[in-house]
């Protein structure tokens, strides 16, 4: 059954991504990386459910989301731009299969970073970042979500790939088999994938070409 909670704060963290922090629903349980059904508690929007990933941890006394908005679409994410602290949202069922199984390379595209934000935060809290790496694909530098935080916790293990810009210190183009091989090492046990379907399909093909078996690929639908 859905619970109504109030928004504590809502902040624009990139040109098109909002961070929403809200009250934690009573009794809610989730693992880092899982998502939840989410709706806006306003007339006409209560049944417009969408899936958003928690970027907060289960131990936090609030829930948080990083949500990409599409101002040109008259949908839920566009409506989020009009919300303020004190407005209400509906929180429904929790789901999602992705979970951390061991050190590896996280490969994310755009808003597909959100389950990995929670997983990496949890690893940082446990002082267990280890040799994990993140390959994060975006169009431009301005699109990178939580860039400062990810750079801080991952250091050289934070690899950015930009398709529409060429900048020093950033890979350019699209994720390739050669790029994946470049950033894999003896510590890489698993590959974690989340992003738009075309990217996911391409990366899975690259991993297959590198001889990576399916049981070492952990993915979440976008």
HELIX and SHEET records of a PDB file:
HELIX    1   1 UNK A   76  UNK A   80  1                                   5    
HELIX    2   2 UNK A  110  UNK A  113  5                                   4    
HELIX    3   3 UNK A  114  UNK A  125  1                                  12    
HELIX    4   4 UNK A  141  UNK A  143  5                                   3    
HELIX    5   5 UNK A  147  UNK A  154  1                                   8    
HELIX    6   6 UNK A  155  UNK A  157  5                                   3    
HELIX    7   7 UNK A  177  UNK A  183  1                                   7    
HELIX    8   8 UNK A  197  UNK A  209  1                                  13    
HELIX    9   9 UNK A  214  UNK A  216  5                                   3    
SHEET    1   A 6 UNK A  50  UNK A  53  0                                        
SHEET    2   A 6 UNK A  35  UNK A  40 -1                                        
SHEET    3   A 6 UNK A  88  UNK A  95 -1                                        
SHEET    4   A 6 UNK A   3  UNK A  12 -1                                        
SHEET    5   A 6 UNK A  17  UNK A  23 -1                                        
SHEET    6   A 6 UNK A  62  UNK A  68 -1                                        
SHEET    1   B 6 UNK A 171  UNK A 172  0                                        
SHEET    2   B 6 UNK A 158  UNK A 162  1                                        
SHEET    3   B 6 UNK A 133  UNK A 138  1                                        
SHEET    4   B 6 UNK A 104  UNK A 109  1                                        
SHEET    5   B 6 UNK A 190  UNK A 194  1                                        
SHEET    6   B 6 UNK A 217  UNK A 220  1                                        
END                                                                             
